[in-house]
Amino acid sequence: MLTSEYIFKLIKKERNSLGNIQDYKIKISDSNNFKRENLIGVYKIRQYTAIREGNNKLSQQMGALISSLENYSKEQLRFVSLLGQKYYGIFYLNEDCDKVIGYLESKVDEIGNIINE
């Protein structure tokens, strides 16, 4: 069984600026039902929207996520979200849940809204 502590340590290897686990709410998907090809399609559309809206930072983040997803050889992924006081991150793990495949990060305002810069 996956624990929040195990997942946080795995993600922290990728994003070492996260701090302590106590500062975050961690949600781990119950299944590996996130299909790589579907995610690539969704994020290509979202990247196009970000480009159209002039959000270059978000477009670049999505481009990096798309590239990581395209380079992953298997089909299934696990979804994890981290929510902190000023941070929100979504992470996709491989189907064995021992490696971060890609992620998107955002800031959170003082009332809990996610800000896509």
CORKA-V633533 format. One record per backbone hydrogen bond with DSSP energy under -1.0 kcal/mol. NH is the residue of the N-H (numbers start at 1). CO is the residue of the C=O. E is the energy in kcal/mol with one decimal. If there is no record, write none. Layout:
# CORKA-V633533
nh/co/e
NH/CO/E
NH/CO/E
This chain:
# CORKA-V633533
nh/co/e
7/3/-2.3
8/4/-2.7
9/5/-2.2
10/6/-2.0
11/7/-2.6
12/8/-2.9
13/9/-1.4
15/11/-2.6
18/15/-1.2
23/20/-1.7
24/21/-1.8
25/83/-2.6
27/81/-2.5
29/79/-3.1
34/77/-1.4
36/75/-3.2
39/35/-2.4
40/36/-2.5
41/37/-2.0
42/38/-2.4
43/39/-2.8
44/40/-1.9
45/41/-1.8
46/42/-2.4
47/43/-2.3
48/44/-2.2
49/45/-2.2
50/46/-2.3
51/47/-2.5
52/48/-2.6
53/49/-2.0
54/51/-1.4
55/50/-2.8
56/54/-1.4
59/55/-2.2
60/56/-2.4
61/57/-2.2
62/58/-2.5
63/59/-2.2
64/60/-2.2
65/61/-2.2
66/62/-3.0
67/63/-2.3
68/64/-2.2
69/65/-2.5
70/66/-2.6
71/67/-1.7
77/34/-1.7
78/93/-2.2
80/91/-2.4
81/27/-2.6
82/89/-2.7
83/25/-2.2
84/87/-3.6
88/106/-2.4
89/82/-2.4
90/104/-2.5
91/80/-3.1
92/102/-2.9
93/78/-3.0
94/99/-2.2
97/94/-2.0
101/92/-3.3
102/92/-1.3
104/90/-2.1
106/88/-2.8
107/115/-1.5
109/113/-2.6
112/109/-1.8
115/107/-3.4
